[in-house]
Amino acid sequence: MRVPFLSLRDVHARYADELKAAASRVIDSGWYVLGEEVPAFEREFAAYCGVRHAVGVGNGLDALSLILRGYKELGFLHDGDEVLVPANTFIASFLAITTNGLVPVPVEPDPASFNIDAACAKAAIGSRTRAVMAVHLYGQLADMTALTALARRHGLLLIEDAAQAHGAMCDRQKAGAFGDAAAFSFFPAKNLGALGDGGAVVTNDTALAKCVAALRNYGSQTKYHHLFQGLNSRLDEIQAAMLRVKLKYLDEDTARRRHVACRYREGIHHPHIQLPSAISEERHVWHLFVVRCAYRDALQRHLQANGIQAQVHYPVPPHRQPAYPSLHGLSLPLTEALHREVLSLPISPVMSEDEVDAVIDACQTFEPPT
């Protein structure tokens, strides 16, 4: 590829020595599960997000699932309760709900941001609705002002799926600090990515943080004493050490992503390519730069022929997946159109100006099929 979608090798080459030193520190410590690195990262990440607590877990899906499980253990949620969730999202948002015996209620997105539409969410509230999940898709904050007001008015839990939005901000408040709790993923391709799987729950709710910390560790706060029927989902010591290194560079990397996004938005002017909107610079950290095109597959082939690797996030919406046959009868036309038409262009903190030029030039020369 002339321009790869994302080169993690290049991303990590910039601070490879620090990563290797961090790994060596863990190896030399002789303490590999819930040692010193995990609580240190939890403190640092909580401070970065502007919340009291962060609990490191095995992955982003577990982070989201454990929030819901924690609220069930604390008595705020019960089997059969409904959770409003964006229809336009990765399936993990749905899996976390159904894994906990809860019912997902898909809500259409806002046509500009592709995030959950607060007005549609309001219309979807029913007698069993107990929570709303805000997914900050592609790295842009959902409308947290409207969703917070909606949740408070109707007594709903507000949960953030912030897997793609590390550092996104509005009114000096960062992703993860708006709702009752938030889930982050540290999958390697994320803006803050580990060198393997990882995730975290962040919250100002001390009771929830303690509950999640126990649930991730076999339901135990004290060794061999189990408060809950928990699971094994602990953030790995070496991954925590890697994340401590990379957290120091996150804001710098975000600035570079915003620069690339700005260049795309200034340079791509094509009647068949709809560019993503951003309400403000600080609200979007550009985990993905997602365009919309009625000729999406042809555009992807054209870019591929020009050495540009573009990817589809995501080709099939959750309510159309074989995993959820009970939802197949839903009609969600905007969500379905987006999943037919969206295409993610390369964006990363290590893209060169020449690579950005190549992507712009290739988009500009696209000719739709006749």
For each residue, the residues with C-beta under 8 A, 3 or more apart:
1: 4 5 307 308 309
2: 306 307 308 355 358
3: 307 308 309 346 351 355 358 359
4: 1 7 309 346
5: 1 309 310 311 344 346
6: 11 189 346 348
7: 4 10 11 348 350
8: 11 12 188 189 193
9: 12 13
10: 7 13 14 348 350
11: 6 7 8 14 348 349 350
12: 8 9 15 16 19 195
13: 9 10 16
14: 10 11 249 350
15: 12 18 19 245 246 249
16: 12 13 19 20
17: 20 21
18: 15 21 22 245
19: 12 15 16 22 23 195 242 245
20: 16 17 23 24
21: 17 18 24 25
22: 18 19 25 26 37 238 241 242 244 245
23: 19 20 26 27 238 241 242
24: 20 21 27 28
25: 21 22 28 29 37 241
26: 22 23 29 31 32 35 37 237 238 241
27: 23 24 238
28: 24 25
29: 25 26 32 35 36 237
30:
31: 26 35 36 237
32: 26 29 35 236 237 238
33: 234 236 237
34: 38 39 217 234 237
35: 26 29 31 32 38 237
36: 29 31 39 40 237
37: 22 25 26 40 41 237 238 240 241 244
38: 34 35 41 42 56 234 235 237 240
39: 34 36 42 43
40: 36 37 43 44 240 244
41: 37 38 44 45 54 56 235 240 241 243 244 247
42: 38 39 45 46 53 54 55 56 200
43: 39 40 46 47 54
44: 40 41 47 48 244 247
45: 41 42 48 49 54 184 200 202 243 247
46: 42 43 49 51 52 53 54 202
47: 43 44 50
48: 44 45 167 174 247 250
49: 45 46 54 174 175 176 177 182 202
50: 47 173 174 176 177
51: 46 54 176 177 202 203 204
52: 46 203 204 206 209
53: 42 46 201 202 203 204 205 206 209
54: 41 42 43 45 46 49 51 200 201 202
55: 42 66 200 201 202 209 212 213 216
56: 38 41 42 198 199 200 216 234 235 240
57: 62 63 66 198 199 200 201 212 216 233 234 235
58: 62 197 198 199 216 232 233 234 235 236
59: 62 63 185 186 187 197 198 199 233
60: 63 64 92 163 183 184 185 186 187 190 199
61: 64 65 92 95 96 185 199
62: 57 58 59 65 66 199 216 231 233
63: 57 59 60 66 67 163 183 184 185 199 200 201
64: 60 61 67 68 92 93 96 159 161 163 183
65: 61 62 68 69 95 96 99 100
66: 55 57 62 63 69 70 183 201 212 215 216 233
67: 63 64 70 71 96 159 181 182 183 201 203 208 212
68: 64 65 71 72 77 83 96 97 100 102 131 159
69: 65 66 72 73 100 215
70: 66 67 73 74 181 201 208 211 212 215
71: 67 68 74 76 77 131 157 180 181 208
72: 68 69 75 76 77 78 79 100 101
73: 69 70 211 215 228
74: 70 71 207 208 211
75: 72 78
76: 71 72 130 157
77: 68 71 72 81 100 102 130 131 157
78: 72 75 81 130
79: 72 101 102
80: 101 102 103 128
81: 77 78 102 103 128 129 130 131
82: 102 103 104 105 126 128 129 130 131
83: 68 97 102 103 104 105 129 130 131 132 133 159
84: 105 107 116 121 124 125 129 131 132 133 156
85: 89 93 94 97 104 105 106 107 116 132 133 135
86: 89 93 106 107 109 115 116 133 134 135 137 142
87: 106 107 108 109 317 318 319 330 332 335
88: 108 109 114 115 116 137 317 334 335 338 339
89: 85 86 92 93 94 135 137 161 318
90: 93 135 163 313 314 318
91: 94 95 314 318 321 323
92: 60 61 64 89 95 96 161 163
93: 64 85 86 89 90 96 97 104 133 135 161 318
94: 85 89 91 97 98 104 318 324
95: 61 65 91 92 98 99 323
96: 61 64 65 67 68 92 93 99 100 183
97: 68 83 85 93 94 100 102 103 104 133
98: 94 95 101 102 103 104 324
99: 65 95 96
100: 65 68 69 72 77 96 97
101: 72 79 80 98
102: 68 77 79 80 81 82 83 97 98 131
103: 80 81 82 83 97 98 128
104: 82 83 85 93 94 97 98 318 327
105: 82 83 84 85 124 126 129
106: 85 86 87 318 319 327 330 332 335
107: 84 85 86 87 116 117 120 121 124
108: 87 88 117 120 332 333 334 335
109: 86 87 88 113 114 115 116 117 137 334 335 338
110: 113 114 115 116 117 118 143
111: 114 334
112: 277
113: 109 110 137 140 142 143 277 279
114: 88 109 110 111 137 138 276 290 338 342
115: 86 88 109 110 134 135 136 137 140 141 142 143
116: 84 85 86 88 107 109 110 120 121 132 133 134 135 142 143 147
117: 107 108 109 110 120 121
118: 110 121 122 143 146 147 150
119: 122 123
120: 107 108 116 117 123 124
121: 84 107 116 117 118 124 125 132 147 150
122: 118 119 125 150
123: 119 120
124: 84 105 107 120 121 129
125: 84 121 122 129 154 156
126: 82 105 129
127:
128: 80 81 82 103
129: 81 82 83 84 105 124 125 126 132 154 156
130: 76 77 78 81 82 83 156 157
131: 68 71 77 81 82 83 84 102 156 157 158 159
132: 83 84 85 116 121 129 147 150 151 156 157 158 159
133: 83 84 85 86 93 97 116 159 160 161
134: 86 115 116 142 144 147 158 159 160 161 178 179
135: 85 86 89 90 93 115 116 142 160 161 163
136: 115 139 140 141 142 160 161 162 164 165 168 175
137: 86 88 89 109 113 114 115 140 142 164
138: 114 164 276 284 286 287 288 289 290 313
139: 136 164 165 168 191 257 284 285 286 287 288
140: 113 115 136 137 165 168 276 278 279 283 284 285
141: 115 136 144 165 168 169 170 175 178 283 284
142: 86 113 115 116 134 135 136 137 147
143: 110 113 115 116 118 146 147
144: 134 141 147 148 170 178 179
145: 148 149 170
146: 118 143 149 150
147: 116 118 121 132 134 142 143 144 150 151 158 178
148: 144 145 151 152 158 178 179
149: 145 146 152 153
150: 118 121 122 132 146 147 153 154 156
151: 132 147 148 154 155 156 157 158 179
152: 148 149 155
153: 149 150
154: 125 129 150 151
155: 151 152
156: 84 125 129 130 131 132 150 151
157: 71 76 77 130 131 132 151 179 180
158: 131 132 134 147 148 151 178 179 180
159: 64 67 68 83 131 132 133 134 179 180 181 182 183
160: 133 134 135 136 175 176 178 179 181 182 183
161: 64 89 92 93 133 134 135 136 182 183
162: 136 165 166 168 175 176 182 183 184 202
163: 60 63 64 90 92 135 183 184 185 187 190 199
164: 136 137 138 139 185 190 191 287 288
165: 136 139 140 141 162 168 175 191 285 287
166: 162 175 184 190 191 192 250 285
167: 48 174 175 191 192 250 251 254 285
168: 136 139 140 141 162 165 174 175 282 283 284 285
169: 141 172 173 174 175 282 283
170: 141 144 145 173 280 282 283
171:
172: 169
173: 50 169 170 177 178
174: 48 49 50 167 168 169 177
175: 49 136 141 160 162 165 166 167 168 169 178 182
176: 49 50 51 160 162 179 182 184 202
177: 49 50 51 173 174 182 202 204
178: 134 141 144 147 148 158 160 173 175 182
179: 134 144 148 151 157 158 159 160 176 182
180: 71 157 158 159 203 205 208
181: 67 70 71 159 160 201 202 203 205 208
182: 49 67 159 160 161 162 175 176 177 178 179 201 202 203
183: 60 63 64 66 67 96 159 160 161 162 163 199 200 201
184: 45 60 63 162 163 166 176 192 199 200 201 202
185: 59 60 61 63 163 164 190 198 199
186: 59 60 190 192 193 194 197 198 199 200 239 243
187: 59 60 163 190 193 194 197 198
188: 8 193 194 195 196
189: 6 8 193
190: 60 163 164 166 185 186 187 193 287
191: 139 164 165 166 167 250 253 254 257 285 287
192: 166 167 184 186 243 246 247 250
193: 8 186 187 188 189 190 246
194: 186 187 188 197 198 236 239 242 243 246
195: 12 19 188 238 239 242
196: 188 236 239
197: 58 59 186 187 194 239
198: 56 57 58 59 185 186 187 194 235 236 239 240 243
199: 56 57 58 59 60 61 62 63 163 183 184 185 186 235
200: 42 45 54 55 56 57 63 183 184 186 235
201: 53 54 55 57 63 66 67 70 181 182 183 184 208 209 212
202: 45 46 49 51 53 54 55 162 176 177 181 182 184
203: 51 52 53 67 180 181 182 208 209
204: 51 52 53 177
205: 53 180 181 208 209
206: 52 53 209 210
207: 74 210 211
208: 67 70 71 74 180 181 201 203 205 211 212
209: 52 53 55 201 203 205 206 212 213
210: 206 207 213 214 221
211: 70 73 74 207 208 214 215 228
212: 55 57 66 67 70 201 208 209 215 216
213: 55 209 210 216 217 221
214: 210 211 217 219 220 221 227 228 230
215: 66 69 70 73 211 212 219 228 230 231 233
216: 55 56 57 58 62 66 212 213 230 231 232 233 234
217: 34 213 214 220 221 230 232 234
218: 226 230 231 232
219: 214 215 226 227 228 229 230 231
220: 214 217 223 224 225 226 227 230
221: 210 213 214 217 225 227
222: 225
223: 220
224: 220
225: 220 221 222
226: 218 219 220 229 230
227: 214 219 220 221
228: 73 211 214 215 219
229: 219 226
230: 214 215 216 217 218 219 220 226
231: 62 215 216 218 219
232: 58 216 217 218
233: 57 58 59 62 66 215 216
234: 33 34 38 56 57 58 216 217
235: 38 41 56 57 58 198 199 200 239 240
236: 32 33 58 194 196 198 239 240
237: 26 29 31 32 33 34 35 36 37 38 240 241
238: 22 23 26 27 32 37 195 241 242
239: 186 194 195 196 197 198 235 236 242 243
240: 37 38 40 41 56 198 235 236 237 243 244
241: 22 23 25 26 37 41 237 238 244 245
242: 19 22 23 194 195 238 239 245 246
243: 41 45 186 192 194 198 239 240 246 247
244: 22 37 40 41 44 240 241 247 248
245: 15 18 19 22 241 242 248 249
246: 15 192 193 194 242 243 249 250
247: 41 44 45 48 192 243 244 250
248: 244 245
249: 14 15 245 246 252 253
250: 48 166 167 191 192 246 247 253 254
251: 167 254 255
252: 249 255 256 349
253: 191 249 250 256 257 349
254: 167 191 250 251 257 258 285 286 349
255: 251 252 258 259
256: 252 253 259 260 349 350 351
257: 139 191 253 254 260 261 285 286 287 347 348 349
258: 254 255 261 262 281 284 285 286
259: 255 256 262 263
260: 256 257 263 264 286 289 347 348 351 356
261: 257 258 264 265 278 284 286 289 347
262: 258 259 265 266
263: 259 260 266 267 353 356 360
264: 260 261 267 268 275 289 345 347 356 359 360
265: 261 262 268 275 276
266: 262 263
267: 263 264 356 357 360 364
268: 264 265 273 275 291 360 363 364
269: 364
270: 273 363 364 366
271:
272: 293 294 295 299 366 368
273: 268 270 291 292 293 299 363 366
274: 291 292 293
275: 264 265 268 291
276: 114 138 140 265 289 290 291
277: 112 113
278: 140 261 281 283 284
279: 113 140 283 284
280: 170 283 284
281: 258 278 284
282: 168 169 170
283: 140 141 168 169 170 278 279 280
284: 138 139 140 141 168 258 261 278 279 280 281
285: 139 140 165 166 167 168 191 254 257 258
286: 138 139 254 257 258 260 261 289 347
287: 138 139 164 165 190 191 257
288: 138 139 164 313 344 347
289: 138 260 261 264 276 286 344 345 346 347
290: 114 138 276 313 342 343 344 345
291: 268 273 274 275 276 342 343 344 345 363
292: 273 274 296 338 341 342 343
293: 272 273 274 296 299 341 343
294: 272 341 368
295: 272 298 299 368 369
296: 292 293 299 300 312 340 341 342 343
297: 300 301
298: 295 301 302 366 368 369
299: 272 273 293 295 296 302 303 310 343 363 366 368
300: 296 297 303 304 310 312 343
301: 297 298 304 305
302: 298 299 305 306 362 365 366 367
303: 299 300 306 308 309 310 345 359 362 363 366
304: 300 301 307 308 309 310
305: 301 302
306: 2 302 303 358 361 362 365
307: 1 2 3 304 358 362
308: 1 2 3 303 304 345 346 358 359 362
309: 1 3 4 5 303 304 346
310: 5 299 300 303 304 343 344 345 346
311: 5 343 344
312: 296 300 315 342 343 344
313: 90 138 288 290 342 344
314: 90 91 317 339 342
315: 312 339
316: 320 321 339
317: 87 88 314 320 321 332 335 336 338 339
318: 87 89 90 91 93 94 104 106 321 323 324 327
319: 87 106 324 327 328 330 332 335
320: 316 317 327 328 336 339
321: 91 316 317 318 324
322: 325
323: 91 95 318
324: 94 98 318 319 321 327 328
325: 322 328
326:
327: 104 106 318 319 320 324 330
328: 319 320 324 325
329:
330: 87 106 319 327
331:
332: 87 106 108 317 319 335 336
333: 108 336 337
334: 88 108 109 111 337 338
335: 87 88 106 108 109 317 319 332 338 339
336: 317 320 332 333 339 340
337: 333 334 340 341
338: 88 109 114 292 317 334 335 341 342
339: 88 314 315 316 317 320 335 336 342
340: 296 336 337
341: 292 293 294 296 337 338
342: 114 290 291 292 296 312 313 314 338 339
343: 290 291 292 293 296 299 300 310 311 312
344: 5 288 289 290 291 310 311 312 313 347
345: 264 289 290 291 303 308 310 359 363
346: 3 4 5 6 289 308 309 310 351 355 359
347: 257 260 261 264 286 288 289 344 351
348: 6 7 10 11 257 260 351
349: 11 252 253 254 256 257
350: 7 10 11 14 256
351: 3 256 260 346 347 348 355 356
352: 355 356
353: 263 356 357
354: 357 358
355: 2 3 346 351 352 358 359
356: 260 263 264 267 351 352 353 359 360
357: 267 353 354 360 361
358: 2 3 306 307 308 354 355 361 362
359: 3 264 303 308 345 346 355 356 362 363
360: 263 264 267 268 356 357 363 364
361: 306 357 358 364 365
362: 302 303 306 307 308 358 359 365 366
363: 268 270 273 291 299 303 345 359 360 366
364: 267 268 269 270 360 361
365: 302 306 361 362
366: 270 272 273 298 299 302 303 362 363
367: 302
368: 272 294 295 298 299
369: 295 298
370:
